[in-house]
Amino acid sequence: MHDIQKKRKKKGPQPGTFVLTQDETRQLSMISLWIDDYNDIFSDFDPRPYSERALSVDFLDEANRATRDKASGQIVLKLLAPANKRKINDENTIKKRLKEHFKRRVKMAEEEIKKLKHQGLLFTVIGILLMISASFVLFKHPETSFLGSFLLVFLEPAGWFFFWEGLAMIIFESKKLKPNLEFNEKMEKCEYEFVSY
């Protein structure tokens, strides 16, 4: 029995399984975008040099669409540029600028999600405290008085509102921000290549 298992291990993958080579894996993670010149990557309204310039909304939208179906592993983004307009120094600056941009965006997205979850937790705690207060009023003053009735009418719905709103922020609202974080994480880890056409 042990001899059969050893033979199977030596033979490699079982029939019906596919093992991709490193080049094939790289090919699957590759995205190509055409650009007429380097300015296509950047905002038309920003006159600063490539090292500081804001990225174009069109470029970011196109990159987002292209990476959406890619796994969260490393992506290779090929920027196809005319051979006569390529400058190696500019390309190195642009690659660095792209990395910096997405690194900063990842940090901002993480902070936004963290802030939303903290706010949601605060709302939830406030909701619980309001419901405890409503229960206290009902427990201490079971006989109905105007003040007791008013406090119950005020505290109970407010408690439920804060409680459920807080949970919605933690569970659902933070989920809506995840795609933005995932896109920026992919682009931060991305390998950028310029290729002539």
N, C-alpha and C positions, 0 to 999 in steps of 0.2 A: 504493500500500500504506500509506504513512504517513498519507494523507488519511483512509482508512478507520479507522485506529487513532485518529486525532484525533477523528473523529466519534463513535466508540464512547465515548471518554473524556468527551466533552461531554454525551452522552445520560444519563450516570449509571449506576445499577446495571443489570446485564444482566437479561433476562427470567428469572423463576424465583428471583431473589434477593429477600430481604425486608430492608428497612431499618427499624428501629424508631425512632420519635420519642423524644425525651427523656422525655415523659410516659408513653409505653408502656413504656420501659425501667424507669422509676420504679415503674410499676404492677406489673411482674413481680418487682421486688425488695421489694415491700411485704408486711409481715406485720401482722396485727391480733390483739390479745389483749384480751379483756374483763376489766375489773376493777371490783369493787363500790366500792372506794375505794383510796386510795394505800397503805393498809396491806397490800393483797394483794401488793404488790411486795416487802415486807419481812418479816423474821422476826417471828412473834408473840411470841417470847421476848426480843426486844431492845427495851428501853424508850427507847433513845437517840433523838435527833432524826433527821430524814431525812438530814441531811448526814453522819451517822456510822453509821447503822443498817446491820446485816447484811441481805443480800438473802435472800428466801425461797427455800427449796429447791424448792418447787413452781413458783415463777416461773422459776427457772433451768432446771428440767427442761422446762417448757413452751416456753421460749425456745429451748432446745437442740433440741427436736423440730421446732419451727417453722422454724429456720434450717438444719437438716441438709441439705435439698435445694436450698438457695439457693447461688448461686455466691459466690466469695470477694470479689466487689465490694461496693459499698456497699449496705447493707440499710436499709430504712425500717421501723421498728417503731412501729406506731400503737397506743397504749394507749387503749382506749375506756372512758371514765369517765362516770358520771352528771353531767349538766350542773350540777345543784344542789350538787354536792360539789367542783367544780373550783376550785382556787386557783392563780393564775398564779405567785405567789412560790414556793409549795411545788413546783410543777411544774419550775420552773427549778432549784431545789435538787436535786430527784430526778434530773433529767437529768444534772446535774453529778456526782452521787453514782454513777450508773450508769456514766458514762465513767471515773471514778476507779477504781471496783471492777474493771472489765474491763481497764483499763490495768495495774493491779497484778497481776491474774491472768495476763495475757500474760507479764509479766516473770517471775513465779513459774514458769510452765509452761516458758518458754525456759531458765531456770536449771536446772529439774529434768531436762530433756532433755540439756542440756550436761553436768550432773553425771553422769548415767547413761552418756553416751558416754565421758567421761573415765575412769570406773570400768571400763567395758568395755575401753578401751584399756590401762589398767593391768593388768587380768586377762590380756589377750592377751600383753602383754610378759612378764609373770610366767610364763605358759605356755611361751613360746618359750625363756626362760632355763632353765626346768626341763628342757625337752627337750634343750637344748644340754648341760646338766649330765649328763643320762642318756647322751647320745652320748659325752661326755668320759669317763665312767666305763667305758663299753663299749670305747672306743678305748684307754684307758690300761691297763685291766686285762682283756684278752680272756680270760685264764684265769679260770674261775669260782671265786670265793671266796664265803664266806657274806656278807661285807660288800658285795662287788660286786653279788651277786644281790639283796640287800636294797635297795640303793640304786636298782638298775634297777626293781625291783618298785614302789618308792615314787615315784621321780621321773617315770617314763614316764607312768603313768596321771594323776598330778597335773598334769603338763605339758599333756596332752591336755584334761583337765578345764578348767583355767584358760584355755587357748587357745580352746576352743569356747564356753565360757561367756561369755568376753569378746566374741567375735564376735556371739553371740546378743544380748547387751546392746546393742551398737552398731547391729546391723541390725534385730532384731525387737522387742526391748523398747522401744526409743526410738520405733518406729513406733506402738506401742500408746498412747503419750502424745500423738501428733499430733492426734487428733480434739479433745482438750481444748484444745490450743493454737489450733487452727483456729476452734473455737467462740468462744473468748475474743477472738481477733483480729477476727472478724466483729462481735461485740458492741461491741468498742472503737471500730470504725469506723462503727458503726450510727448512723443519724439517728433520734432519738427524738421522737415527736410525741404530744401528748395531744389526743384528739378527743372531743367530747360525744356522748352518745347519749340 
